[in-house]
Amino acid sequence: MKKLNLLLILLLLFINCLSTRHQPQIEKRRPFNPVEYKYVKMEGTATIKGQVVIPKRDGETKACSGCEITLNPATSYSEEFYIKTVQNGIPIEEPDLRVLKYIRKAITDDSGKFEFKNLAKGKYYLYSPIVYEIPNPNGWHTKTNAYVYKTVRIRDGEELDVILKK
């Protein structure tokens, strides 16, 4: 009986170890500071337009239709997400809901194009999550999650054209 109980305990520990092994650790996010956003202007005369392209199996690229693009004003709060999650794939906690009013989103059309109008001058983080396939040594392809991204600066009245690609 003792051996059976010990075996069950070891089995449960092993299963628990396996189930937590593949779960990414979510890092804490710095506190939202409304003072940082006090100077973020909501409207302006600038435009950012562009296209999202993703890799295909054959090494070529294709337009990413229906991709969600995020335009986030650069602050230390948004920079943390941009560097950790977008650039390095490290998940962090969900954002403070107060930041959402400063973030703009767009969906790409059939040719992967997007546009943000009436922007204030400044520095922005522009990014989109994508899914694409990469070849394995065994000849198969694996779906991979990543971001395409770019840091942009724009002046009043400027129209900036951007290509986001992997």
MIROFI-950401 format. One record per atom (N, C-alpha, C): residue in three letters; x, y, z negated; atom name; residue number from 1. Coordinates in pm, whole numbers. Each point is the difference from the previous one (the first is absolute). Layout:
<pts>
- res/c1/c2/c3/atom/n
- Ala/X/Y/Z/CA/NUM
...
</pts>
This chain:
<pts>
- res/c1/c2/c3/atom/n
- Met/82/-119/0/N/1
- Met/-82/119/0/CA/1
- Met/87/127/0/C/1
- Lys/107/-1/-82/N/2
- Lys/89/116/-7/CA/2
- Lys/66/24/135/C/2
- Lys/39/-109/68/N/3
- Lys/65/14/130/CA/3
- Lys/-96/59/102/C/3
- Leu/-126/-40/-6/N/4
- Leu/-101/51/92/CA/4
- Leu/-23/149/-24/C/4
- Asn/-9/40/-127/N/5
- Asn/-19/141/-34/CA/5
- Asn/121/83/46/C/5
- Leu/119/-52/-21/N/6
- Leu/121/70/41/CA/6
- Leu/4/13/152/C/6
- Leu/-37/-106/68/N/7
- Leu/-4/3/146/CA/7
- Leu/-101/102/51/C/7
- Leu/-116/7/-63/N/8
- Leu/-102/98/39/CA/8
- Leu/48/143/-24/C/8
- Ile/66/23/-112/N/9
- Ile/51/133/-31/CA/9
- Ile/106/40/103/C/9
- Leu/91/-91/32/N/10
- Leu/102/29/100/CA/10
- Leu/-62/27/137/C/10
- Leu/-100/-76/35/N/11
- Leu/-70/19/127/CA/11
- Leu/-67/137/5/C/11
- Leu/-66/39/-108/N/12
- Leu/-64/132/-6/CA/12
- Leu/102/112/9/C/12
- Leu/112/-14/-67/N/13
- Leu/106/101/7/CA/13
- Leu/54/11/143/C/13
- Phe/18/-113/64/N/14
- Phe/49/-1/138/CA/14
- Phe/-99/68/94/C/14
- Ile/-127/-30/-14/N/15
- Ile/-103/62/84/CA/15
- Ile/-6/150/-25/C/15
- Asn/8/41/-126/N/16
- Asn/0/142/-34/CA/16
- Asn/121/69/61/C/16
- Cys/113/-65/-5/N/17
- Cys/122/58/57/CA/17
- Cys/-16/18/151/C/17
- Leu/-56/-97/67/N/18
- Leu/-21/10/144/CA/18
- Leu/-99/110/35/C/18
- Ser/-106/13/-77/N/19
- Ser/-104/98/34/CA/19
- Ser/47/143/-22/C/19
- Thr/89/23/-93/N/20
- Thr/49/137/-23/CA/20
- Thr/124/31/80/C/20
- Arg/62/-100/56/N/21
- Arg/125/18/71/CA/21
- Arg/-14/84/126/C/21
- His/-111/-13/72/N/22
- His/-16/68/127/CA/22
- His/-80/129/-10/C/22
- Gln/-39/38/-119/N/23
- Gln/-73/124/-16/CA/23
- Gln/99/115/-18/C/23
- Pro/-7/99/88/N/24
- Pro/95/112/-14/CA/24
- Pro/-31/81/-125/C/24
- Gln/105/46/-64/N/25
- Gln/-16/86/-116/CA/25
- Gln/-44/138/47/C/25
- Ile/-103/53/-59/N/26
- Ile/-46/134/34/CA/26
- Ile/64/97/-98/C/26
- Glu/78/93/55/N/27
- Glu/69/96/-86/CA/27
- Glu/-94/111/-44/C/27
- Lys/31/56/-115/N/28
- Lys/-76/115/-49/CA/28
- Lys/28/119/90/C/28
- Arg/-97/87/8/N/29
- Arg/14/121/81/CA/29
- Arg/21/118/-94/C/29
- Arg/79/97/44/N/30
- Arg/19/120/-82/CA/30
- Arg/-135/69/-19/C/30
- Pro/-19/77/-106/N/31
- Pro/-128/70/-21/CA/31
- Pro/-24/106/106/C/31
- Phe/-125/15/38/N/32
- Phe/-40/104/94/CA/32
- Phe/15/135/-68/C/32
- Asn/64/95/69/N/33
- Asn/18/134/-54/CA/33
- Asn/-73/98/91/C/33
- Pro/-117/51/-43/N/34
- Pro/-77/90/86/CA/34
- Pro/76/128/38/C/34
- Val/99/40/-80/N/35
- Val/78/120/31/CA/35
- Val/75/-17/133/C/35
- Glu/47/-122/27/N/36
- Glu/70/-26/126/CA/36
- Glu/-88/28/121/C/36
- Tyr/-129/-22/-15/N/37
- Tyr/-93/15/112/CA/37
- Tyr/-63/139/6/C/37
- Lys/33/84/-97/N/38
- Lys/-54/136/-4/CA/38
- Lys/36/78/126/C/38
- Tyr/115/-31/58/N/39
- Tyr/50/75/115/CA/39
- Tyr/-31/-67/134/C/39
- Val/-66/-114/-4/N/40
- Val/-34/-69/124/CA/40
- Val/-122/68/62/C/40
- Lys/18/54/120/N/41
- Lys/-110/66/69/CA/41
- Lys/-79/-105/76/C/41
- Met/-131/13/0/N/42
- Met/-88/-99/61/CA/42
- Met/-24/24/149/C/42
- Glu/21/122/47/N/43
- Glu/-28/33/140/CA/43
- Glu/113/83/58/C/43
- Gly/15/-8/131/N/44
- Gly/102/76/69/CA/44
- Gly/-23/-4/150/C/44
- Thr/106/32/75/N/45
- Thr/-13/9/146/CA/45
- Thr/86/-102/74/C/45
- Ala/57/-94/-72/N/46
- Ala/89/-98/62/CA/46
- Ala/-75/-129/36/C/46
- Thr/59/-76/92/N/47
- Thr/-58/-127/44/CA/47
- Thr/110/-106/9/C/47
- Ile/-31/-119/-49/N/48
- Ile/89/-114/20/CA/48
- Ile/-81/-104/77/C/48
- Lys/56/-40/114/N/49
- Lys/-63/-108/76/CA/49
- Lys/107/-101/33/C/49
- Gly/-45/-119/30/N/50
- Gly/98/-102/30/CA/50
- Gly/-61/-132/37/C/50
- Gln/85/-102/-7/N/51
- Gln/-40/-135/37/CA/51
- Gln/69/-100/-91/C/51
- Val/-71/-109/-28/N/52
- Val/58/-111/-76/CA/52
- Val/19/-116/96/C/52
- Val/123/-54/4/N/53
- Val/28/-118/82/CA/53
- Val/61/-107/-90/C/53
- Ile/-35/-124/30/N/54
- Ile/49/-112/-80/CA/54
- Ile/69/-102/90/C/54
- Pro/93/-78/-58/N/55
- Pro/71/-100/80/CA/55
- Pro/-92/-115/42/C/55
- Lys/24/-54/120/N/56
- Lys/-68/-121/45/CA/56
- Lys/98/-117/-12/C/56
- Arg/-53/-119/16/N/57
- Arg/83/-121/-10/CA/57
- Arg/118/1/98/C/57
- Asp/-21/56/118/N/58
- Asp/104/-4/104/CA/58
- Asp/105/111/-14/C/58
- Gly/-11/78/-109/N/59
- Gly/98/107/-22/CA/59
- Gly/-44/135/53/C/59
- Glu/-101/1/84/N/60
- Glu/-57/126/50/CA/60
- Glu/-85/62/-111/C/60
- Thr/-63/114/29/N/61
- Thr/-89/63/-97/CA/61
- Thr/-138/17/61/C/61
- Lys/-98/19/-88/N/62
- Lys/-136/27/45/CA/62
- Lys/-61/105/-90/C/62
- Ala/-100/69/51/N/63
- Ala/-71/101/-78/CA/63
- Ala/-77/-68/-112/C/63
- Cys/-3/64/-115/N/64
- Cys/-72/-53/-115/CA/64
- Cys/-137/66/-8/C/64
- Ser/-97/-67/55/N/65
- Ser/-138/50/0/CA/65
- Ser/-64/-26/-136/C/65
- Gly/-68/102/-54/N/66
- Gly/-70/-16/-128/CA/66
- Gly/90/5/-122/C/66
- Cys/123/45/13/N/67
- Cys/90/13/-115/CA/67
- Cys/-38/125/-80/C/67
- Glu/8/-11/-132/N/68
- Glu/-28/114/-87/CA/68
- Glu/129/76/-27/C/68
- Ile/0/128/34/N/69
- Ile/116/87/-22/CA/69
- Ile/-29/87/-121/C/69
- Thr/99/14/-87/N/70
- Thr/-13/88/-116/CA/70
- Thr/97/116/14/C/70
- Leu/-50/120/-29/N/71
- Leu/82/121/-3/CA/71
- Leu/-5/51/-143/C/71
- Asn/115/-1/-66/N/72
- Asn/8/29/-142/CA/72
- Asn/98/115/-22/C/72
- Pro/-43/112/-61/N/73
- Pro/94/109/-26/CA/73
- Pro/113/-46/-92/C/73
- Ala/120/44/28/N/74
- Ala/118/-42/-76/CA/74
- Ala/5/69/-136/C/74
- Thr/-7/-82/-103/N/75
- Thr/20/42/-139/CA/75
- Thr/79/-112/-66/C/75
- Ser/44/17/-122/N/76
- Ser/72/-111/-65/CA/76
- Ser/-95/-117/-24/C/76
- Tyr/-129/29/-20/N/77
- Tyr/-99/-106/-21/CA/77
- Tyr/-19/-84/127/C/77
- Ser/-15/66/114/N/78
- Ser/-18/-74/126/CA/78
- Ser/131/-63/46/C/78
- Glu/111/63/-31/N/79
- Glu/131/-53/39/CA/79
- Glu/27/-135/-67/C/79
- Glu/-45/-16/-123/N/80
- Glu/22/-127/-70/CA/80
- Glu/-66/-116/78/C/80
- Phe/-126/18/41/N/81
- Phe/-68/-104/78/CA/81
- Phe/70/-19/134/C/81
- Tyr/35/109/65/N/82
- Tyr/61/-5/133/CA/82
- Tyr/131/-78/-3/C/82
- Ile/84/27/-97/N/83
- Ile/130/-68/-7/CA/83
- Ile/-15/-144/-48/C/83
- Lys/-74/-19/-109/N/84
- Lys/-10/-135/-57/CA/84
- Lys/-82/-94/88/C/84
- Thr/-122/40/32/N/85
- Thr/-91/-91/68/CA/85
- Thr/14/4/152/C/85
- Val/-7/118/58/N/86
- Val/3/10/146/CA/86
- Val/137/-42/55/C/86
- Gln/106/55/-54/N/87
- Gln/133/-29/55/CA/87
- Gln/60/-131/-50/C/87
- Asn/-30/-37/-126/N/88
- Asn/68/-116/-59/CA/88
- Asn/-90/-116/-40/C/88
- Gly/-130/13/20/N/89
- Gly/-92/-111/-26/CA/89
- Gly/-23/-34/-146/C/89
- Ile/30/92/-89/N/90
- Ile/-20/-23/-144/CA/90
- Ile/-138/54/-38/C/90
- Pro/-92/-86/-43/N/91
- Pro/-133/50/-35/CA/91
- Pro/2/80/-130/C/91
- Ile/-77/108/-3/N/92
- Ile/-15/78/-124/CA/92
- Ile/-149/15/-28/C/92
- Glu/-30/50/-119/N/93
- Glu/-139/15/-43/CA/93
- Glu/-80/87/96/C/93
- Glu/-131/-17/-4/N/94
- Glu/-90/83/81/CA/94
- Glu/19/147/-38/C/94
- Pro/-23/92/93/N/95
- Pro/21/142/-31/CA/95
- Pro/-110/57/-89/C/95
- Asp/33/109/-63/N/96
- Asp/-98/79/-73/CA/96
- Asp/-101/53/103/C/96
- Leu/-127/-11/-28/N/97
- Leu/-103/39/97/CA/97
- Leu/5/148/38/C/97
- Arg/60/83/-84/N/98
- Arg/7/143/30/CA/98
- Arg/85/30/123/C/98
- Val/91/-92/35/N/99
- Val/88/23/114/CA/99
- Val/-72/-20/133/C/99
- Leu/-110/-73/-1/N/100
- Leu/-66/-37/125/CA/100
- Leu/-49/119/81/C/100
- Lys/-32/110/-64/N/101
- Lys/-50/115/76/CA/101
- Lys/110/66/85/C/101
- Tyr/126/-32/-27/N/102
- Tyr/111/58/75/CA/102
- Tyr/47/-89/115/C/102
- Ile/-48/-123/3/N/103
- Ile/44/-97/99/CA/103
- Ile/-99/-5/116/C/103
- Arg/53/-1/122/N/104
- Arg/-85/-13/119/CA/104
- Arg/26/-135/64/C/104
- Lys/-104/-53/62/N/105
- Lys/11/-128/69/CA/105
- Lys/-61/11/138/C/105
- Ala/50/-82/91/N/106
- Ala/-53/-8/136/CA/106
- Ala/11/-145/44/C/106
- Ile/-80/-36/97/N/107
- Ile/4/-134/60/CA/107
- Ile/44/16/146/C/107
- Thr/94/-83/41/N/108
- Thr/49/8/138/CA/108
- Thr/-107/-47/98/C/108
- Asp/3/59/119/N/109
- Asp/-94/-41/105/CA/109
- Asp/54/-124/72/C/109
- Asp/-63/-38/110/N/110
- Asp/40/-121/74/CA/110
- Asp/143/6/52/C/110
- Ser/53/120/20/N/111
- Ser/138/11/47/CA/111
- Ser/97/31/-114/C/111
- Gly/-45/-18/-126/N/112
- Gly/87/19/-116/CA/112
- Gly/23/145/-37/C/112
- Lys/-79/92/57/N/113
- Lys/22/144/-23/CA/113
- Lys/-84/51/-118/C/113
- Phe/56/102/-65/N/114
- Phe/-66/64/-114/CA/114
- Phe/30/150/4/C/114
- Glu/-76/77/-82/N/115
- Glu/21/144/-5/CA/115
- Glu/-48/55/-134/C/115
- Phe/79/91/-56/N/116
- Phe/-37/77/-119/CA/116
- Phe/5/147/38/C/116
- Lys/-113/70/-14/N/117
- Lys/-7/142/36/CA/117
- Lys/-14/86/-126/C/117
- Asn/21/130/20/N/118
- Asn/-19/101/-105/CA/118
- Asn/84/-28/-124/C/118
- Leu/125/-36/23/N/119
- Leu/91/-28/-111/CA/119
- Leu/74/125/-44/C/119
- Ala/27/8/-127/N/120
- Ala/85/107/-53/CA/120
- Ala/146/-38/26/C/120
- Lys/85/100/10/N/121
- Lys/142/-28/19/CA/121
- Lys/51/-78/-121/C/121
- Gly/106/-77/23/N/122
- Gly/58/-74/-112/CA/122
- Gly/59/-133/40/C/122
- Lys/38/-74/-102/N/123
- Lys/59/-132/17/CA/123
- Lys/-107/-104/-34/C/123
- Tyr/-8/-103/86/N/124
- Tyr/-100/-104/-18/CA/124
- Tyr/62/-138/18/C/124
- Tyr/-61/-98/-65/N/125
- Tyr/32/-141/24/CA/125
- Tyr/-112/-57/86/C/125
- Leu/38/-59/110/N/126
- Leu/-94/-55/96/CA/126
- Leu/28/-150/8/C/126
- Tyr/-103/-85/-22/N/127
- Tyr/25/-143/-1/CA/127
- Tyr/-126/-80/32/C/127
- Ser/24/-122/45/N/128
- Ser/-109/-92/32/CA/128
- Ser/43/-143/-29/C/128
- Pro/-84/-76/-72/N/129
- Pro/31/-141/-16/CA/129
- Pro/-26/-74/132/C/129
- Ile/86/-95/32/N/130
- Ile/-18/-79/123/CA/130
- Ile/22/-148/-32/C/130
- Val/-49/-83/88/N/131
- Val/26/-143/-6/CA/131
- Val/55/-39/137/C/131
- Tyr/112/-70/0/N/132
- Tyr/58/-47/126/CA/132
- Tyr/65/-135/-25/C/132
- Glu/39/-67/106/N/133
- Glu/59/-133/-12/CA/133
- Glu/148/3/29/C/133
- Ile/75/-74/-83/N/134
- Ile/144/-13/22/CA/134
- Ile/32/-148/24/C/134
- Pro/98/-30/84/N/135
- Pro/33/-140/27/CA/135
- Pro/75/-63/-116/C/135
- Asn/-27/-129/-22/N/136
- Asn/73/-80/-98/CA/136
- Asn/106/-82/71/C/136
- Pro/99/-51/-72/N/137
- Pro/101/-86/63/CA/137
- Pro/-60/-126/62/C/137
- Asn/-116/-45/-51/N/138
- Asn/-61/-123/51/CA/138
- Asn/-85/23/125/C/138
- Gly/-1/123/51/N/139
- Gly/-75/29/122/CA/139
- Gly/-141/53/-23/C/139
- Trp/-46/-3/-122/N/140
- Trp/-133/52/-33/CA/140
- Trp/10/151/-25/C/140
- His/-115/63/-16/N/141
- His/-4/142/-35/CA/141
- His/-75/17/-131/C/141
- Thr/47/94/-82/N/142
- Thr/-61/27/-129/CA/142
- Thr/-55/142/-1/C/142
- Lys/-124/15/-47/N/143
- Lys/-57/135/-13/CA/143
- Lys/69/70/-116/C/143
- Thr/35/125/25/N/144
- Thr/72/80/-98/CA/144
- Thr/-72/132/-21/C/144
- Asn/-12/40/-126/N/145
- Asn/-58/130/-36/CA/145
- Asn/114/99/-19/C/145
- Ala/-18/118/54/N/146
- Ala/101/105/-14/CA/146
- Ala/-68/135/20/C/146
- Tyr/79/104/-2/N/147
- Tyr/-47/136/31/CA/147
- Tyr/83/54/114/C/147
- Val/-63/84/81/N/148
- Val/74/89/88/CA/148
- Val/-15/137/-65/C/148
- Tyr/106/80/3/N/149
- Tyr/-5/125/-78/CA/149
- Tyr/99/102/53/C/149
- Lys/-24/124/-40/N/150
- Lys/89/109/36/CA/150
- Lys/-27/117/-96/C/150
- Thr/106/69/-38/N/151
- Thr/-13/125/-75/CA/151
- Thr/2/112/102/C/151
- Val/-97/91/-9/N/152
- Val/-8/109/98/CA/152
- Val/-9/134/-71/C/152
- Arg/53/101/65/N/153
- Arg/-14/140/-43/CA/153
- Arg/-67/74/113/C/153
- Ile/-94/86/-35/N/154
- Ile/-73/73/103/CA/154
- Ile/-15/146/-41/C/154
- Arg/3/89/100/N/155
- Arg/-15/144/-25/CA/155
- Arg/-139/45/45/C/155
- Asp/-40/116/-44/N/156
- Asp/-129/58/41/CA/156
- Asp/-8/3/152/C/156
- Gly/-112/-41/55/N/157
- Gly/-24/6/143/CA/157
- Gly/71/-106/82/C/157
- Glu/83/-81/-61/N/158
- Glu/76/-100/73/CA/158
- Glu/-86/-122/32/C/158
- Glu/29/-63/115/N/159
- Glu/-62/-128/35/CA/159
- Glu/111/-101/11/C/159
- Leu/-1/-98/-89/N/160
- Leu/105/-99/-7/CA/160
- Leu/-50/-133/57/C/160
- Asp/82/-63/84/N/161
- Asp/-35/-129/58/CA/161
- Asp/92/-106/-61/C/161
- Val/-59/-105/-57/N/162
- Val/75/-101/-77/CA/162
- Val/-33/-139/52/C/162
- Ile/101/-86/6/N/163
- Ile/-23/-141/28/CA/163
- Ile/41/-79/-123/C/163
- Leu/-92/-79/-51/N/164
- Leu/29/-87/-114/CA/164
- Leu/17/-142/54/C/164
- Lys/120/-56/-18/N/165
- Lys/25/-135/49/CA/165
- Lys/99/-72/-88/C/165
- Lys/-3/-131/8/N/166
- Lys/89/-86/-77/CA/166
- Lys/124/-24/81/C/166
</pts>
